[in-house]
Amino acid sequence: MEFVERRAHALETLAAEGVFDNDDHPLIGVLDRQAVRDRVRELQDAFGGPGRRLHTVAAKAATLVPVLGWFAEAGMGCEVASPGELAMALEAGFDPSRIVFDSPAKTRTELRHALELGADLNIDNVQELERIDYLRPDVAHDPARPAPGIGFRINPQTGAGSIEAMSTASHTSKFGVGLADPGTREMLLQAYAARPWLNQLHVHSGSQGMELKQIAAGIAAVYELAEEINARLGYRQVDRLDIGGGLPVNFASEETAPTFREYRAAIEDAVPGLFDGRYALTTEFGRSLLAKAGTIVARVEYVKEIGGRQVLITHAGAQVATRTAFAPESWPLRVGLHTPGGELKDAGSGQEGAGLRSDVAGPCCFSGDLLTEDVELPAAEPGDLVAVHDTGAYYFSTPFAYNALPRPEVRGYEVDPDGGVRWEGIRRAQPVEEILAESGGAAGAPRAAHR
Ligand SMILES: Cc1ncc(COP(=O)(O)O)c(C=O)c1O
C-alpha cells in the first residue's frame, strides 16, 4: 500500500473509532512510521560510499521521544540544540557518541555536560571556544571512547534563501563565525593550530527556501577551509565535516522533491572531493525526514458564510500550525476535506472548479488564524474532518500555547498488508489540569517566590 492510501485508511480508522467525537480533543496529529522508515533508507542509500557517515535527525523537527526513538532504532544519531532536546535524545536511546550538540547560546553547564557525555559539539563563537578551553576537552572525555567531533560552526555568508527568517548563511545571520568577515579565516587557522582536539567543521545554511546550489556553495566553502587548515598543519587534523540539514520539502503536492539523491548530486557537483572517504560526514536533516509522513486531522465545528466565503471553523489553527498562521506566504499548507466517517470529499484545496471559495480557520482568537485562505472546497458541514498534509515536522510536534489551547494527542501508525492499522501512542492530549498547573494555577504555582 502506498503512503496516500495508508493515510486515507488510517484516517477512516480514526473516524470509525470515534476519535473526533471527543469534545475535549477533536484534533490529532498522526505519523506514518513506514514513511519515516522509507525516508531514512533513502537518505542512507543516497549517501553511500567510503568513509564514516553519521546521519542525525534534527530533534527540533519532532520533539517527541518515541519518534526520536524510531530514528535511534534505524541506526541514526540526533542533533540537539537545548538541554530539553538533549534529555529527549538520551531518553530515546541514542548513544552520546551519536549526538551532536548545537545551539548559539550554550551555557557553561551545558558545555560541560556535552563534553562529559562525549557528544559532538559545534562551537558557535570565539567566546564559546574560550569556555571550552577552560573545560579542557582534551581530558574531559573518557579516553576509552572515541574522541568526539568538536569544531566551529561556519557561516559561509553565501546568501539567504527565499525565507529570510530561516536563512543562516546571510551576511548577518546570528549563527557561527562569518567566514568572509575580516580576520575570521586567520583566526580559525590559528585556533585549529593551537588545539589538536579541534577536528571538525560545521555548516548549515538554513532550513526550507534554500536552493540546492546555495546549500552546496556553503558546503564547498567549508570543505575548502578544512583543506586549508590541514595543508597549513601538514596533517589531517580536520577529518569530519558536519554538513547540516536543510533539504527543502515540497508542500504543494504529494510528490517528494527534491530527493536525497538530487541533494547528493548537487553537492558532489560543487565539491567532488567530499565523498572520496577522506572526511567522515555528519548530516542533520529534520523536515525532509518527517514532514510528508505527518498529518493533522481536526473536526470542523462550524461552517459559515461571510462576505461570499465559506469559512470552516476547525480545531487546528495557530497552536499547531504556527508558522503558517503568521507567515502564510512562506508556509502554505494543503488541506483535504473528509466526511465525518473519514471519506474523502476533496483531495486537496485549491483545485479550480472544485466548489466554493473557502477559508479554513482554527480556534484561536485572532483573524490570521487560518490554515489556508481563499481556496476552492466542496460544501462543508459541521462534523466533517480536515486533514492538514505534510505536517510531520515543526507542526503538531511544536505547539504554541496561545489561548491556553492544549497540546494535541499524537499517534504513530503502521498499516499491515491485510489493511489492519496498528497505532502507537506518542503523546497524550494535554489535560486542562496540566495547563492550569503550568500557568501558575494552584497545583503548579511557586507562590512564595512572588511575595
Ligand atoms: C543547526 C541545524 N541543523 C539542522 C537543522 C534542521 O533543518 P531541516 O529541518 O531544514 O533539515 C536546523 C534547523 O533549524 C538547524 O538549525
Ligand as a Chemical Component Dictionary entry (heavy atoms), coordinates in Angstrom:
data_LIG
# 
_chem_comp.id                   LIG 
_chem_comp.type                 NON-POLYMER 
_chem_comp.pdbx_formal_charge   0 
_chem_comp.three_letter_code    LIG 
# 
loop_
_chem_comp_atom.comp_id 
_chem_comp_atom.atom_id 
_chem_comp_atom.alt_atom_id 
_chem_comp_atom.type_symbol 
_chem_comp_atom.charge 
_chem_comp_atom.model_Cartn_x 
_chem_comp_atom.model_Cartn_y 
_chem_comp_atom.model_Cartn_z 
_chem_comp_atom.pdbx_ordinal 
LIG C1 C1 C 0 21.902 23.531 13.068 1  
LIG C2 C2 C 0 20.702 22.941 12.417 2  
LIG N1 N1 N 0 20.811 21.713 11.887 3  
LIG C3 C3 C 0 19.749 21.118 11.295 4  
LIG C4 C4 C 0 18.520 21.743 11.212 5  
LIG C5 C5 C 0 17.375 21.021 10.545 6  
LIG O1 O1 O 0 16.975 21.647 9.384  7  
LIG P1 P1 P 0 15.871 20.996 8.450  8  
LIG O2 O2 O 0 14.745 20.586 9.298  9  
LIG O3 O3 O 0 15.511 22.070 7.490  10 
LIG O4 O4 O 0 16.521 19.827 7.755  11 
LIG C6 C6 C 0 18.375 23.019 11.743 12 
LIG C7 C7 C 0 17.088 23.723 11.646 13 
LIG O5 O5 O 0 16.862 24.803 12.048 14 
LIG C8 C8 C 0 19.498 23.634 12.366 15 
LIG O6 O6 O 0 19.407 24.852 12.905 16 
# 
loop_
_chem_comp_bond.comp_id 
_chem_comp_bond.atom_id_1 
_chem_comp_bond.atom_id_2 
_chem_comp_bond.value_order 
_chem_comp_bond.pdbx_ordinal 
LIG C1 C2 SING 1  
LIG C2 N1 SING 2  
LIG C2 C8 DOUB 3  
LIG N1 C3 DOUB 4  
LIG C3 C4 SING 5  
LIG C4 C5 SING 6  
LIG C4 C6 DOUB 7  
LIG C5 O1 SING 8  
LIG O1 P1 SING 9  
LIG P1 O2 DOUB 10 
LIG P1 O3 SING 11 
LIG P1 O4 SING 12 
LIG C6 C7 SING 13 
LIG C6 C8 SING 14 
LIG C7 O5 DOUB 15 
LIG C8 O6 SING 16 
# 
